[in-house]
Amino acid sequence: MVDGVPKVTWSPDLGAERVYRVLGARGLGDAAGETHRGTVWEVVTEETKGDYRFFRVVVEMP
């Protein structure tokens, strides 16, 4: 938290060598994150970042 706002960071950030997407969920389903149990992961934007309680980072190769 920075000034009461969630701030998600990670290391190492490989920049253009990887595509990073921060996903957020308002609540959790089961440990595997199954959507049928209520966990819905959505892309976090500047406007919605305060709406989520849980976060994960998806890393992909471009």
trRosetta pair geometry for C-beta under 8 A, 3 or more apart (Angstrom, degrees):
i j d omega theta_ij theta_ji phi_ij phi_ji
1 4 6.2 6 179 -116 114 16
1 5 6.6 139 -156 63 71 28
1 6 6.0 -46 -98 -93 66 44
1 7 6.8 127 -129 13 15 86
2 5 5.8 -36 69 63 72 84
2 7 4.4 30 2 -18 115 137
5 49 7.1 52 -178 112 101 118
5 50 6.3 -66 -134 -87 85 99
6 49 6.2 -148 67 161 101 97
6 50 7.0 162 19 -103 98 50
6 52 7.3 -79 40 76 161 87
6 55 7.0 162 164 -36 140 139
8 22 5.3 132 81 -134 148 136
8 44 7.5 91 18 70 142 161
8 55 5.1 -128 -93 150 139 159
8 57 6.9 169 158 -64 127 106
9 13 7.9 -69 -169 -54 78 122
10 13 6.2 119 82 -73 80 82
10 20 7.5 -171 46 -138 132 141
10 57 5.5 -71 -37 11 149 171
13 20 7.2 -45 -140 -35 88 154
14 17 4.2 -73 149 65 112 111
14 18 4.4 76 69 6 116 112
15 18 7.4 99 64 37 30 76
16 62 7.1 -17 173 -26 67 149
17 61 7.7 -40 161 -132 63 75
17 62 7.5 -134 -172 3 22 109
18 59 5.2 -11 180 -166 131 96
18 60 6.8 138 -166 70 76 36
18 61 6.4 -58 -114 -98 64 46
18 62 7.2 -166 -131 -28 16 83
19 59 7.3 146 74 -158 51 46
19 60 4.6 -24 60 67 103 92
19 61 7.3 47 11 134 91 4
19 62 5.4 119 -38 -79 105 72
20 57 5.9 -19 -161 -170 98 108
20 58 7.3 145 -157 76 45 53
20 59 5.8 -13 -101 -103 70 72
21 43 5.9 -63 -173 -121 111 97
21 57 7.1 151 76 -158 44 57
21 58 4.6 -12 60 56 98 103
21 60 7.6 19 1 5 104 108
22 43 7.3 91 76 -158 57 59
22 44 4.4 -50 106 43 102 120
22 55 6.2 -15 -173 -164 97 111
22 56 7.7 160 -155 83 54 35
22 57 5.6 -29 -101 -102 64 74
23 41 4.2 21 168 180 131 107
23 42 6.4 144 -155 68 78 25
23 43 6.2 -51 -102 -93 67 39
23 44 6.5 168 -128 -16 13 91
23 55 6.8 148 81 -156 51 57
23 56 5.2 -16 62 63 102 82
23 57 7.5 176 18 -91 78 23
23 58 6.1 55 -17 -17 116 107
24 41 7.1 144 65 -150 23 63
24 42 6.0 -35 62 64 75 80
24 44 4.4 85 -16 -74 115 107
24 48 7.2 -172 51 126 141 104
24 49 7.2 161 -46 -133 155 48
24 51 6.9 114 117 81 143 84
24 52 2.9 -76 173 -91 126 171
24 53 7.9 118 -174 33 97 35
24 54 6.7 140 -159 80 60 53
24 55 5.2 -25 -100 -99 74 73
25 28 6.4 90 112 -80 139 59
25 33 8.0 -149 -48 -141 161 99
25 39 5.4 -8 -148 -158 150 81
25 40 6.2 148 -127 69 91 47
25 41 5.3 -49 -65 -91 101 59
25 42 7.3 132 -85 14 52 77
25 52 6.0 86 49 -148 23 107
25 53 7.2 -55 93 56 64 74
25 54 4.5 -21 60 68 94 109
25 55 7.8 -170 19 -74 72 31
26 40 7.5 9 22 56 93 94
26 51 6.7 -52 -87 149 97 83
26 52 5.9 -102 -77 -120 51 58
26 53 6.1 65 -159 12 37 97
26 54 7.8 -39 40 25 4 91
27 38 6.2 -27 92 135 113 116
27 39 7.0 -122 98 -97 64 64
27 53 6.8 35 -79 47 46 127
27 54 7.4 87 -136 4 10 123
28 33 7.2 -69 -150 -104 87 66
28 38 7.8 74 125 92 20 98
28 39 5.3 10 -148 -92 44 114
28 54 5.9 79 -61 -32 98 166
29 32 8.0 -45 92 66 105 66
29 33 6.4 103 49 -148 102 27
29 34 5.2 -105 106 65 145 69
29 35 6.9 -174 -19 -111 154 13
29 36 7.3 101 -151 72 156 46
29 37 2.8 114 -166 93 118 106
29 38 4.6 153 -87 52 90 73
29 39 3.7 -101 -2 -14 98 97
30 33 7.3 -99 73 -23 63 19
30 34 5.4 15 40 24 106 105
30 37 4.8 103 -13 16 86 175
30 39 7.7 -107 29 -10 50 126
33 39 5.0 -113 -158 106 61 157
33 41 7.1 22 -178 -41 122 121
34 37 4.8 76 81 7 97 106
34 39 6.5 105 70 38 36 112
35 38 7.7 -173 -172 41 41 9
35 39 5.8 -101 -101 75 45 70
35 40 5.9 68 -137 -91 96 61
35 41 7.8 -95 -87 8 100 81
41 56 6.9 -41 -132 43 131 114
42 48 7.3 -65 113 133 125 152
42 52 7.7 -156 57 -79 98 126
44 48 6.0 -143 -148 89 55 98
44 49 5.1 69 -179 -99 109 72
44 52 6.3 -80 -99 9 111 146
44 55 6.9 -6 -40 -123 149 104
45 48 4.9 66 48 24 84 98
45 49 6.8 -123 83 -41 36 80
46 49 6.2 -26 -141 -12 24 117
48 51 4.8 -43 -173 16 76 127
48 52 7.3 59 144 -21 89 100
49 52 7.0 -67 -164 27 37 103
52 55 6.3 101 122 -71 132 80
